[in-house]
C-alpha cells in the first residue's frame, strides 16, 4: 500500500515516546509499504534516525509550524470548545501542504498520530484513516491538573474536559484507532479502538546478567511534567529514607530537556546526580541496581519500564506507572504507591539480589512475548489492511 504517515513531531530514536513509536513502526513497515512521512516537527538532531527514515521512506516532508503562532491559536481557543493544544497545533500551512500532497500523489491510506492532529482527519476525507492516539491525553491532563500548581493547573483542567469529548469525536472520524494500553482504551470508550502496544528494540536493550552497582536510576524526558513530578517526589521523599540505611546510594536522573526545577534539586541534594541527555540509556540501566518509575500522573504504557525490564534491571514502580502493562507485582516488578513503600521496595531489592534476578528474568520474558516493536508494527499493519480493504469494498458497492 501507499501510506501517508502524518506526525506532530519528527520521529526519532532518542526522542519522546510518540516519536520513538512512529520511528519504529515506519522502519518495520516500510519494507512492505510505500510510506510518505509528513511531519509538522523539525528533526531534533538524531542523525542516525533521520538517515534511516530517509532511506526507508518514499518521501520525507517537513512542514514546520510558525512557532510564535502556537500561543495565539491556543489563546483564541479559550473561547471555543476545542482543546487548547489541538488548537495550538492546528494551522493553515499544514493544510496547504496536505492539499498539495493529496492532489499529486495517490495514497491508499493515511495514518495520523496523536489527538493534536485530529483536525487532519476531515481534511483527509475520503481517504481511509487510521488514527494512533498513543494514549488517552484527556486522562494525562486530568492527572496533571490534580498535581500541578499555578495557571498551568487551570489550563490542564480545562483541556482535560475538552479532550475527553474531543477524543471520542475524532475516533468517530477514523476507520480504526490505536492506543497502547487497555486503560487508555477504556477511558476513551470508543468502539473502534484497538490495542497496539509499545515495544522495545531487544537488540538495543540486551539482557544483562553481570553484577550491578549500587545506584538507582530514573530514565525519561526530564522536561515532561509527569517525569519532573515523579523524579522530584522520589528524590526529596524516598531517597532520604533509603540513604538512612544505605548512605552511599545515589539517584541518577537520565534524560533530555531537564527542567529547571530538577537542576536546582540536583544542585541542592548531594545524593542526586542529574545526568541529562545521553546518546543511549542502556548502559545506565545495565549498571543500576534498581530502576524506579514513581509516576503519579501521565497515561499510556511506560517505555521506561519496558526498557528496564528488557535490560534485566529490577523495577520499582507505582501502580499507575504499571497500569498499562500486564506486569504483576512480585512476579515482574515491585509496586508501591507511597514513599515508605517505594523506599522499602528499593531496599528489599538492594539486600536480596536473588529476588532481583528472579524478577528480571520474568520481566524479560514478558517483554519478549508482548512488547517488541515487531509485534507493535504487525498489530498496526492489521489496522491498515482492514481500513484499506473496507474502503475498497465500499467503493465497489
Buried (B, 14 or more C-beta within 10 A) or exposed (E): BBBBBBBBBBBBBBBBBBBBBBBBBBBBBBEEBBBBBBBBBEBBEBEEBBEBBEEBBBEBBEBEBEEEBBEEBBEEBEEEEBBBBBBBBBBEEBBEBBEEBBEEEEBBBBBBBBBBBBBBBEBBEEBBBBBBBBBBBBBBBBBBBEBBEEEEBEBBBBBBBBBBEBBBEBBEBBBBBBBBBBBBBEBBEBEEBBBBBBBBBBEBBEBBEEEBEEBBBBBBBBBBBBBBBBBBBBBBBBBEBBBEEBEEBBBBBBBBBBBEBBBEBBEEBEBBBBBBBBEEBBEBBBBBBBBBBBBBBBBBBBBBBBBBBBBBBBBBBBEBBBBBBEBEBEEBBBBBEEBEBBBBBBBBBBEEEEBBEBBBBBBBEBBBEBBBBEBBBEBBBEBBBBBBEEBEEEEEE
